[in-house]
Amino acid sequence: MGKGQETKQQILATALNIATQSSLDNLTIGGLAVATGMSKSGLFAHFKSKEALQLNVLTFANELFQSIVVKPINRELDPLGQLLSLCDNWLDWYENQAKTCIFISAAVEFDDQPGAVHDQVKQDLANWLSYLNHKVSLVIKSGQFKQDVNAEQFVFELYALYLGSQSMSWLGVEDNQHSRFKYALNQLIARHSA
């Protein structure tokens, strides 16, 4: 990675932190200039517009998500073990991102704002759900889940548990180990196990 690309990655890491702490919509080139100690014109040369900055942050977050959540899965585990590993990594993502998820926050924030950012967030979340569906389908195919399990319904419930765990953490009902999420996930798995 060249120096220019390395600098851009550092800028995007700072931008993601700002967007996570505040909101993606509150992220501006001017605010980022203050946070990084760079000039607005220097940042403008990298991003050209607020929307381009937001899209770059989402791309950066997606790459980070892949490296924290998806890539570390032990491929030697059976399909259910991989799914559980994926869920643990997903919880780590939440903890590492200041107890929030940029994609979920942005989905709420840009829900009624048509445009490129809305479309990118929607696509990122759709890709994630598709990946989860694939992993659950492999568990079914392996015989670890009953053959009549509907992967999409399982993922719907899994995703609802994840969102609930985030909300309950904020309210102080869920602990830092996500015990309620893990208990509910074990119940969900037990209900569908072959």
C-alpha positions in Angstrom: 0.0 0.0 0.0 1.4 3.4 -1.1 1.7 6.4 1.2 -1.3 8.1 -0.4 -3.5 5.0 0.1 -2.2 4.6 3.6 -3.1 8.3 4.4 -6.6 7.8 2.9 -7.1 4.7 5.0 -6.2 6.7 8.2 -8.6 9.4 7.1 -11.4 6.9 6.6 -10.7 5.3 9.9 -11.2 8.7 11.6 -14.3 9.4 9.5 -15.8 6.0 10.4 -15.2 6.8 14.1 -16.9 10.2 13.7 -19.9 8.6 11.9 -20.2 5.9 14.5 -20.0 8.3 17.4 -22.4 10.8 15.8 -24.1 9.8 12.5 -23.1 9.3 8.9 -25.2 12.3 7.9 -23.3 14.5 10.4 -20.0 13.6 8.8 -18.7 16.5 6.8 -15.5 17.3 5.1 -15.1 20.4 7.3 -15.6 18.3 10.5 -13.2 15.7 9.2 -10.6 18.3 8.5 -10.7 19.5 12.1 -10.5 15.9 13.4 -7.5 14.9 11.2 -5.7 18.3 11.2 -5.8 18.4 7.4 -7.0 21.2 5.2 -10.5 21.1 3.8 -9.1 21.5 0.3 -6.8 18.5 0.9 -9.7 16.4 2.0 -11.8 17.7 -0.9 -9.1 16.4 -3.3 -9.7 12.9 -1.8 -13.5 12.9 -1.7 -15.0 15.8 -3.8 -18.3 15.9 -1.9 -20.0 14.9 1.4 -21.8 12.1 -0.4 -18.5 10.7 -1.8 -17.0 10.9 1.7 -20.0 9.0 3.1 -19.8 6.3 0.3 -16.1 5.9 0.9 -16.7 5.5 4.6 -19.3 2.8 3.9 -16.9 1.0 1.6 -14.2 1.2 4.3 -16.6 0.0 7.0 -17.6 -3.0 4.7 -13.9 -4.0 4.2 -13.4 -3.7 8.0 -16.5 -5.7 8.6 -15.3 -8.5 6.3 -11.9 -8.6 8.1 -13.4 -8.7 11.6 -16.5 -10.8 11.0 -16.2 -13.0 7.9 -12.5 -13.7 7.2 -11.5 -14.9 10.7 -14.0 -17.9 10.6 -12.3 -21.2 11.1 -13.1 -23.0 7.9 -12.2 -26.3 9.5 -15.3 -26.1 11.7 -18.5 -27.8 10.7 -21.2 -25.6 9.2 -22.9 -24.9 12.5 -19.6 -24.2 14.2 -18.9 -21.7 11.4 -22.3 -20.0 11.9 -21.7 -19.7 15.6 -18.2 -18.3 15.0 -19.7 -15.8 12.6 -22.2 -14.7 15.3 -19.4 -14.3 17.8 -17.4 -12.2 15.4 -20.6 -10.2 14.6 -21.0 -9.4 18.3 -17.3 -8.4 18.4 -17.9 -6.0 15.5 -20.7 -4.3 17.6 -18.4 -4.0 20.6 -15.4 -2.7 18.6 -17.6 -0.1 16.9 -18.4 1.7 20.2 -21.5 -0.5 20.8 -23.2 0.4 17.5 -23.2 -0.7 13.9 -22.6 1.9 11.2 -24.8 -0.1 8.8 -27.8 -0.3 11.1 -27.5 3.3 12.2 -27.2 4.4 8.6 -30.1 2.3 7.5 -32.3 4.1 10.1 -30.8 7.5 9.3 -31.1 7.2 5.5 -34.4 5.2 5.4 -36.4 8.1 4.0 -33.5 9.8 2.1 -33.3 8.5 -1.4 -29.9 8.6 -3.1 -26.6 6.8 -3.4 -25.9 6.5 0.3 -29.4 5.0 0.9 -28.8 2.5 -1.9 -25.4 1.5 -0.7 -26.5 0.9 2.8 -29.4 -1.2 1.6 -27.1 -3.2 -0.7 -24.6 -3.8 2.1 -27.3 -5.1 4.4 -28.8 -7.2 1.6 -25.4 -8.7 0.9 -24.9 -9.6 4.6 -28.4 -11.2 4.8 -27.7 -13.2 1.7 -24.4 -14.4 3.2 -26.1 -15.4 6.4 -28.8 -17.2 4.4 -26.0 -19.1 2.6 -24.3 -20.1 5.9 -27.7 -21.3 7.3 -28.4 -23.2 4.1 -25.1 -25.1 4.6 -26.1 -26.0 8.1 -29.3 -27.4 6.8 -27.6 -29.2 3.9 -25.1 -30.8 6.4 -28.0 -32.3 8.4 -27.3 -30.3 11.5 -30.6 -28.5 11.1 -33.9 -30.2 10.1 -34.4 -30.4 6.4 -37.6 -28.4 6.5 -35.9 -25.3 8.2 -36.5 -22.2 6.2 -33.1 -20.4 6.0 -34.6 -17.0 5.4 -36.9 -17.3 8.4 -34.0 -18.4 10.6 -31.9 -15.4 9.4 -34.9 -13.1 10.1 -35.0 -14.3 13.7 -31.2 -14.2 14.1 -31.1 -10.7 12.8 -34.0 -9.7 15.1 -32.0 -11.1 18.0 -29.0 -9.1 17.0 -30.9 -5.9 16.8 -32.7 -6.6 20.0 -29.3 -7.2 21.7 -28.1 -3.8 20.5 -31.2 -2.1 21.8 -31.2 -3.9 25.1 -27.5 -3.1 25.6 -28.3 0.5 25.2 -31.0 0.2 27.8 -28.8 -1.7 30.2 -30.9 -4.9 29.9 -28.2 -6.8 28.0 -24.7 -7.3 29.4 -21.4 -6.9 27.7 -21.1 -10.6 27.0 -24.5 -10.5 25.2 -25.8 -13.3 27.4 -29.4 -12.8 26.5 -28.5 -12.9 22.7 -26.5 -16.1 23.2 -29.3 -17.7 25.2 -31.9 -16.8 22.6 -29.6 -18.0 19.8 -29.1 -21.3 21.6 -32.9 -21.6 21.9 -33.3 -20.8 18.2 -30.7 -23.4 17.2 -32.1 -26.0 19.5 -35.6 -25.5 18.0 -34.2 -26.3 14.5 -31.5 -28.9 15.3 -31.9 -32.2 13.6 
